Amino acid sequence: MKHTYIPKGVCSRQITIDVEDGIIKSVEFVGGCAGNTAGVSKLCVGRKVDDVIELLRGTQCRNGTSCPDQLSYALEETKELVGA
């Protein structure tokens, strides 16, 4: 399932995630630090949603959050939508 999330408090403006059977198929950030968000996206592919949420939650950059932290919230919201 593809889901688009609007992050809060970070430079990126949008995160689009594709999840199938609890596994992340793709992550795409719009905005933010291109190299960092591309790297985070690649590292997430093939991993379990719950593992990535646990790994990234609480990562700090500024404003008490970060693009990886916001990705954890996006994944959590995706889980809620699919009823996982």
PyMOL commands that set and color helices and strands:
alter all, ss='L'
color gray80, all
select helices_A, chain A and resi 34-44+49-56+67-82
alter helices_A, ss='H'
color red, helices_A
select strands_A, chain A and resi 2-5+12-20+23-31
alter strands_A, ss='S'
color yellow, strands_A
deselect
rebuild
show_as cartoon
